[in-house]
Amino acid sequence: MAKKWIQKAVKRPGAFTKWCKSRGYKGVTSACIAEGKRSRNPRVRRQANLAATLRKLGKKRRRK
């Protein structure tokens, strides 16, 4: 297994952060992720789900 396997999942780095900032958030927050999951745009919904997944992965790594 490659060490940096998750980078292939991120097709447009920084795009969701830019979307969140355009909505008035300071970055990718829990509220922004929740709003993104309710978006009508399917790309934004996928990005929000990926952001939530990456947060969970980060928390699991820190717990070890």
N, C-alpha and C positions, 0 to 999 in steps of 0.2 A: 504494500500500500504506500502510495506517495505521501510525503509529509505535508504538502500544501494542496490537498485534494479539494478543499472547500472553495478555493479561489475560482475554480471552474464554474461554480454555481452562480457567482456574481457576474452577470453579463454586462451590466452598466454601472460600474463603481461610482458612487456619489450621487446617482440619480435620485434615489429615494430621499437622501438628505436634502438635496436641492428642492424637492417637492415639499418636504416638511417645512423648510425655511420659507418657501413661497406662501405657505399657509399661516405663517406667523409664529411658528415654533422656533426654539433656539437650536434645534437639531432633531435627531430621532429620539423622541420621547415615547412613553407608553401611550399617551393620549394621541400622539401622531400616528402610531402604529394602529391604534383602534380606529381612527378616522380613515386610515388607508385601507383597512380591511372592509370598511363600509363603502368604499369608493365605487363609482359606476365603471371606472376604467379598469379592465382586467389586468393590465400591466402593473398598475399601482397596487392592486390587491395582491398580486404575486410578490411584489417587492415588499409589501408590509408583512406578508407571511414569512418571507425569507428573513426579514429583520427580526421578527419574533423568534424564529428558530435559531438564528445566530446568537441572540441574547441568551437563550437557554443553553446553548453549547458553551458559551463563555462562563456562565454560572457553574456549569458542571465541572469545567476545567479548574476554576478557582477553588472549588470545594475539595478537590483531591489533595 
